Amino acid sequence: MKPVFRMGMSPDFYSEAKGKFEHVLEQEMRGVAGLEFGPMPPQPGKLATPEALNQFDAICSIALKIRPESLRGVDRLALVARWGVGYDMIDVDALTAADIALTITPNAVRRPVAEAILTLVLALLKNLLPLDRLTRAGGWRGDLTRLGRNIPGHVLGSVGCGNIAREMFRLARPLGFARLIACDPNVRQEEVADLGVEMVDMETVFRESDFVTVNTLLNTQTRGLVGAAQFALMKPTAYFINTARGPIVQYEALAAALREKRIAGAGIDVFPSEPPPKDDPLLGMDNVIVTPHALAWTDEIMHDNGVEACRNVLAVARGETPGGVVNREVLARPGFQKKLAKWRNTE
């Protein structure tokens, strides 16, 4: 008898993304022979349990934590398909050891996040929130204490120069920035020359940029990467923007730089703890724009993330190698190949 391929949706879809993902599941998965999908059981603290994971051949996840203890005795699961590109909540080595592939959705995320970054750049440059507050309070342009600025003459910098940063630079280049600069130990100058990007060291990015943007993964190398030493290099007129992951930045150092007006302001979409506590210092600062790790959440990103993740799942359900695999070494492991063969050989 033909086995059923079961896909589970992490519980946070039904709280954080309710009403935003269901249509993609219907579009991509409904009616596929031999496939069932539905919610995973509740996972306390968003930490996956072995009992839950072993009920499925694949799971789709927003921010489910998967640690080594989550995988003890798990022999059925073949795929964790992230709706997004960050995977700091997942122990990749543990997945590989358990013969489980991890996939992400870089094509879906690239444009929306790049647009989100530039939204913060423009909002900060043009004093959007102070102008809004002034107008709501009954003030008018004669009451302005400072004017906005134009883009030409300004330097846009990035910590990291991967998928999202390159899209940001591609969109930004026609706007007239004086320079586009980035630091990334894994990127050579010739790889980004066509975008007009100069590869420099991190100190140069912080010292010479008018907008420092963070576009790197969170891992052991980047945790706490940006701290007081880097903020001390920034111009007092410069802005800091983080749409990547909160723990990349030493948060107290950022708060101090903003509180003491050593930098002009910031646009922050990500926090060390999400959602941030009500007494988070940034929430009371008038030189900061804060958003709930959702500035890039558009109709398009929800649709395209879903399509890319679901198609990765469907590839495994056909016994094929999925796209967007993070831990590519798992593809050669006999245990993973055995899982694929189970579905490839099914009549």
PyMOL commands that set and color helices and strands:
alter all, ss='L'
color gray80, all
select helices_A, chain A and resi 13-16+22-29+44-46+50-53+68-71+92-97+106-125+128-136+141-143+163-175+189-195+202-208+228-233+246-248+251-259+281-284+299-317+328-332+334-344
alter helices_A, ss='H'
color red, helices_A
select strands_A, chain A and resi 5-9+35-39+58-61+79-82+101-103+155-159+179-183+197-199+211-214+239-242+265-268+288-290
alter strands_A, ss='S'
color yellow, strands_A
deselect
rebuild
show_as cartoon
